[in-house]
Amino acid sequence: MKIYTYPKSRSIRVTWTAEALGLEYQCIFFDVMNKNKDNPSITMKVPAIVDEDLVLFESSAICTYLSDKYGSNLLSPVDVNKKAIMNQWLAFIINELESPLWNIFKHSRFLPESKKVVEIIPIAKEDYLSSIKVLSSALNNNLYIANNKFSIADIFLFQTTQWALSLGLEIPQNVINHHDNLKSSPAYLKAIAKESEAMKVATGG
């Protein structure tokens, strides 16, 4: 299996999932800034994976696939109802939390000045704050967001919380606790190390 990555991007969701499942894989650095290396995904973005003859992009599709094929209930419930709850929060995190945060990033940091629409930033912040309150209420005092069992949804929430932290946005204490509880996860740390090493190998750093 090959996983195409770029440090400090959404690809950590996939490498973390692979590490948590104990999978063997080749971590390949793809320069998303220059796109000067082959990428199996038609999007030319990361993450992307090649598993035998299957090529996948989009982190949620990849992580769900890996968990369903190799996970044996480790990161995604087998029970239909519990799996539906996990998928519900996975979709909520992507659509209601990540989406406004990504808009803030784009229009404050990443886009060229000619394409920035700074008026969208306060609207995106309002959307984020409304959604994080909903998630915080559902998380309550639990360790994990879905079925109070570690799952793919927690990996996505952790990585999305990192975005909110880097933007200096308001984060409820129980969501911060969720993040802090996972930041020393061995699988997460191994994933970071592999992505970093892959970049060093590719760039000669």
GUDO-397043 format. One record per residue (C-alpha): residue in three letters; residue number from 1; chain; x negated, y negated, z negated. Coordinates in Angstrom, 1 decimal. Layout:
// GUDO-397043
DOKE resn resi chain     xx     yy     zz
DOKE  ala  NUM     A      X      Y      Z
...
//
This chain:
// GUDO-397043
DOKE resn resi chain     xx     yy     zz
DOKE  met    1     A    0.0    0.0    0.0
DOKE  lys    2     A   -1.2   -3.5    0.8
DOKE  ile    3     A    0.1   -6.6   -1.0
DOKE  tyr    4     A   -0.7  -10.0    0.5
DOKE  thr    5     A   -1.2  -12.7   -2.1
DOKE  tyr    6     A   -2.2  -16.2   -3.0
DOKE  pro    7     A   -3.1  -17.1   -6.6
DOKE  lys    8     A   -0.6  -19.2   -8.6
DOKE  ser    9     A    2.2  -18.4   -6.1
DOKE  arg   10     A    5.3  -16.3   -6.1
DOKE  ser   11     A    3.1  -13.3   -5.1
DOKE  ile   12     A    2.3  -12.8   -8.8
DOKE  arg   13     A    5.9  -11.4   -9.1
DOKE  val   14     A    4.9   -8.6   -6.8
DOKE  thr   15     A    1.5   -7.8   -8.1
DOKE  trp   16     A    2.8   -7.8  -11.7
DOKE  thr   17     A    5.6   -5.4  -10.7
DOKE  ala   18     A    3.1   -3.1   -9.0
DOKE  glu   19     A    0.8   -3.2  -12.1
DOKE  ala   20     A    3.8   -2.6  -14.4
DOKE  leu   21     A    4.7    0.5  -12.3
DOKE  gly   22     A    1.1    1.7  -12.3
DOKE  leu   23     A    0.9    1.6   -8.5
DOKE  glu   24     A   -2.3    1.9   -6.4
DOKE  tyr   25     A   -2.5   -1.0   -3.9
DOKE  gln   26     A   -4.9   -3.2   -2.0
DOKE  cys   27     A   -4.6   -6.8   -2.9
DOKE  ile   28     A   -5.3   -9.0    0.2
DOKE  phe   29     A   -5.8  -12.8    0.0
DOKE  phe   30     A   -3.9  -14.8    2.6
DOKE  asp   31     A   -4.7  -18.5    2.9
DOKE  val   32     A   -1.2  -20.1    2.9
DOKE  met   33     A   -2.8  -23.5    3.5
DOKE  asn   34     A   -4.6  -22.6    6.7
DOKE  lys   35     A   -2.8  -19.3    7.7
DOKE  asn   36     A   -6.0  -18.3    9.5
DOKE  lys   37     A   -5.7  -14.6    8.7
DOKE  asp   38     A   -3.3  -11.9    9.9
DOKE  asn   39     A   -0.2  -11.5    7.9
DOKE  pro   40     A    2.3   -8.7    8.6
DOKE  ser   41     A    5.3  -10.9    7.7
DOKE  ile   42     A    6.9  -12.9   10.4
DOKE  thr   43     A    7.2  -15.8    7.9
DOKE  met   44     A    3.4  -16.0    7.6
DOKE  lys   45     A    4.0  -16.5    3.9
DOKE  val   46     A    3.3  -14.6    0.7
DOKE  pro   47     A    4.1  -12.3   -0.9
DOKE  ala   48     A    4.3   -9.6    1.8
DOKE  ile   49     A    3.7   -5.9    1.6
DOKE  val   50     A    3.0   -3.0    3.8
DOKE  asp   51     A    4.0    0.4    2.4
DOKE  glu   52     A    3.4    3.1    5.0
DOKE  asp   53     A    5.5    2.0    7.9
DOKE  leu   54     A    7.6   -0.5    6.0
DOKE  val   55     A    6.8   -4.2    6.1
DOKE  leu   56     A    8.7   -6.5    3.6
DOKE  phe   57     A    8.7  -10.2    2.7
DOKE  glu   58     A   10.6  -12.1    0.0
DOKE  ser   59     A    9.6  -11.4   -3.6
DOKE  ser   60     A   13.0  -10.3   -4.8
DOKE  ala   61     A   13.4   -7.7   -2.0
DOKE  ile   62     A    9.9   -6.4   -2.5
DOKE  cys   63     A   10.1   -6.1   -6.3
DOKE  thr   64     A   13.5   -4.4   -6.1
DOKE  tyr   65     A   12.2   -2.0   -3.5
DOKE  leu   66     A    9.1   -1.1   -5.5
DOKE  ser   67     A   11.2   -0.6   -8.7
DOKE  asp   68     A   13.8    1.5   -6.9
DOKE  lys   69     A   11.3    3.7   -5.1
DOKE  tyr   70     A    8.6    4.1   -7.8
DOKE  gly   71     A   10.1    2.8  -11.0
DOKE  ser   72     A   12.2    5.5  -12.5
DOKE  asn   73     A   14.2    3.1  -14.6
DOKE  leu   74     A   11.1    1.2  -15.8
DOKE  leu   75     A   11.9   -2.3  -14.3
DOKE  ser   76     A   15.4   -1.8  -12.9
DOKE  pro   77     A   18.2    0.1  -14.5
DOKE  val   78     A   19.6    3.2  -13.0
DOKE  asp   79     A   23.0    2.6  -14.5
DOKE  val   80     A   25.1    0.7  -11.9
DOKE  asn   81     A   26.6   -1.8  -14.4
DOKE  lys   82     A   23.3   -2.6  -16.0
DOKE  lys   83     A   21.7   -3.0  -12.7
DOKE  ala   84     A   24.4   -5.4  -11.6
DOKE  ile   85     A   23.6   -7.5  -14.6
DOKE  met   86     A   19.9   -7.6  -13.8
DOKE  asn   87     A   20.7   -8.5  -10.2
DOKE  gln   88     A   23.0  -11.2  -11.4
DOKE  trp   89     A   20.3  -12.9  -13.4
DOKE  leu   90     A   17.7  -12.3  -10.7
DOKE  ala   91     A   19.9  -14.2   -8.3
DOKE  phe   92     A   20.7  -16.9  -10.8
DOKE  ile   93     A   17.0  -17.5  -11.5
DOKE  ile   94     A   16.1  -17.7   -7.8
DOKE  asn   95     A   19.1  -19.9   -6.7
DOKE  glu   96     A   19.9  -22.0   -9.8
DOKE  leu   97     A   16.4  -22.4  -11.4
DOKE  glu   98     A   13.8  -21.9   -8.8
DOKE  ser   99     A   15.6  -23.8   -6.1
DOKE  pro  100     A   15.7  -27.2   -7.8
DOKE  leu  101     A   12.2  -26.8   -9.2
DOKE  trp  102     A   10.9  -26.1   -5.7
DOKE  asn  103     A   12.6  -29.2   -4.4
DOKE  ile  104     A   10.9  -31.2   -7.2
DOKE  phe  105     A    7.6  -29.8   -6.2
DOKE  lys  106     A    8.0  -30.4   -2.5
DOKE  his  107     A    9.2  -34.0   -2.8
DOKE  ser  108     A    6.8  -35.0   -5.6
DOKE  arg  109     A    3.6  -33.1   -4.7
DOKE  phe  110     A    3.5  -31.0   -1.6
DOKE  leu  111     A    5.2  -32.7    1.4
DOKE  pro  112     A    3.4  -35.5    3.3
DOKE  glu  113     A    4.6  -39.0    2.3
DOKE  ser  114     A    6.5  -39.3    5.5
DOKE  lys  115     A    8.7  -36.3    4.6
DOKE  lys  116     A    9.2  -36.9    0.9
DOKE  val  117     A   12.7  -37.9   -0.2
DOKE  val  118     A   12.1  -39.0   -3.8
DOKE  glu  119     A   15.8  -39.7   -4.3
DOKE  ile  120     A   16.3  -35.9   -4.4
DOKE  ile  121     A   14.1  -35.5   -7.5
DOKE  pro  122     A   16.5  -36.7  -10.2
DOKE  ile  123     A   19.3  -34.7   -8.7
DOKE  ala  124     A   17.2  -31.6   -8.7
DOKE  lys  125     A   16.2  -32.2  -12.3
DOKE  glu  126     A   19.9  -32.5  -13.3
DOKE  asp  127     A   20.6  -29.2  -11.5
DOKE  tyr  128     A   17.7  -27.5  -13.3
DOKE  leu  129     A   18.7  -28.8  -16.7
DOKE  ser  130     A   22.2  -27.6  -16.2
DOKE  ser  131     A   21.1  -24.1  -15.2
DOKE  ile  132     A   18.4  -23.7  -17.8
DOKE  lys  133     A   21.0  -24.4  -20.5
DOKE  val  134     A   23.2  -21.6  -19.1
DOKE  leu  135     A   20.3  -19.2  -19.1
DOKE  ser  136     A   19.2  -20.2  -22.6
DOKE  ser  137     A   22.7  -19.5  -23.9
DOKE  ala  138     A   22.7  -16.1  -22.3
DOKE  leu  139     A   19.2  -15.2  -23.5
DOKE  asn  140     A   20.2  -16.3  -27.0
DOKE  asn  141     A   17.8  -14.6  -29.4
DOKE  asn  142     A   17.1  -11.6  -27.2
DOKE  leu  143     A   13.6  -10.8  -26.0
DOKE  tyr  144     A   14.7  -10.2  -22.4
DOKE  ile  145     A   17.4  -11.7  -20.1
DOKE  ala  146     A   19.2   -8.7  -18.7
DOKE  asn  147     A   20.5   -5.9  -21.0
DOKE  asn  148     A   17.7   -6.9  -23.5
DOKE  lys  149     A   15.3   -4.7  -21.7
DOKE  phe  150     A   12.3   -5.8  -19.7
DOKE  ser  151     A   13.0   -5.9  -16.0
DOKE  ile  152     A   12.2   -7.6  -12.8
DOKE  ala  153     A   14.4  -10.5  -13.9
DOKE  asp  154     A   12.0  -11.3  -16.7
DOKE  ile  155     A    9.1  -11.4  -14.3
DOKE  phe  156     A   10.9  -13.9  -12.2
DOKE  leu  157     A   12.0  -15.9  -15.2
DOKE  phe  158     A    8.5  -16.1  -16.5
DOKE  gln  159     A    7.0  -17.3  -13.3
DOKE  thr  160     A    9.8  -19.8  -12.8
DOKE  thr  161     A    9.3  -21.1  -16.4
DOKE  gln  162     A    5.6  -21.7  -15.5
DOKE  trp  163     A    6.8  -24.0  -12.7
DOKE  ala  164     A    9.0  -25.9  -15.2
DOKE  leu  165     A    6.1  -26.2  -17.6
DOKE  ser  166     A    3.7  -27.5  -15.0
DOKE  leu  167     A    6.3  -30.2  -14.1
DOKE  gly  168     A    6.7  -31.2  -17.7
DOKE  leu  169     A   10.4  -30.5  -17.8
DOKE  glu  170     A   12.6  -29.8  -20.8
DOKE  ile  171     A   12.7  -26.1  -21.7
DOKE  pro  172     A   14.8  -24.6  -24.5
DOKE  gln  173     A   12.7  -23.0  -27.2
DOKE  asn  174     A   14.0  -19.5  -26.7
DOKE  val  175     A   13.0  -19.7  -23.0
DOKE  ile  176     A    9.5  -20.8  -24.1
DOKE  asn  177     A    9.5  -17.9  -26.6
DOKE  his  178     A   10.3  -15.6  -23.7
DOKE  his  179     A    7.4  -16.9  -21.7
DOKE  asp  180     A    5.0  -16.8  -24.6
DOKE  asn  181     A    6.0  -13.2  -25.4
DOKE  leu  182     A    5.0  -12.1  -21.9
DOKE  lys  183     A    1.9  -14.2  -21.1
DOKE  ser  184     A   -0.4  -11.6  -22.7
DOKE  ser  185     A    1.2   -8.7  -20.9
DOKE  pro  186     A   -1.6   -6.3  -19.7
DOKE  ala  187     A    0.1   -5.8  -16.4
DOKE  tyr  188     A    0.4   -9.6  -15.8
DOKE  leu  189     A   -3.3  -10.2  -16.7
DOKE  lys  190     A   -4.4   -7.4  -14.4
DOKE  ala  191     A   -2.3   -8.8  -11.6
DOKE  ile  192     A   -3.9  -12.3  -12.0
DOKE  ala  193     A   -7.3  -10.8  -12.0
DOKE  lys  194     A   -6.7   -8.8   -8.8
DOKE  glu  195     A   -5.3  -11.8   -7.0
DOKE  ser  196     A   -8.3  -13.9   -8.1
DOKE  glu  197     A  -10.8  -11.2   -7.1
DOKE  ala  198     A   -9.1  -10.8   -3.7
DOKE  met  199     A   -9.5  -14.6   -3.1
DOKE  lys  200     A  -13.2  -14.5   -4.1
DOKE  val  201     A  -13.9  -11.6   -1.7
DOKE  ala  202     A  -12.0  -13.3    1.2
DOKE  thr  203     A  -13.6  -16.7    0.7
DOKE  gly  204     A  -17.0  -15.7   -0.5
DOKE  gly  205     A  -16.5  -17.6   -3.8
//
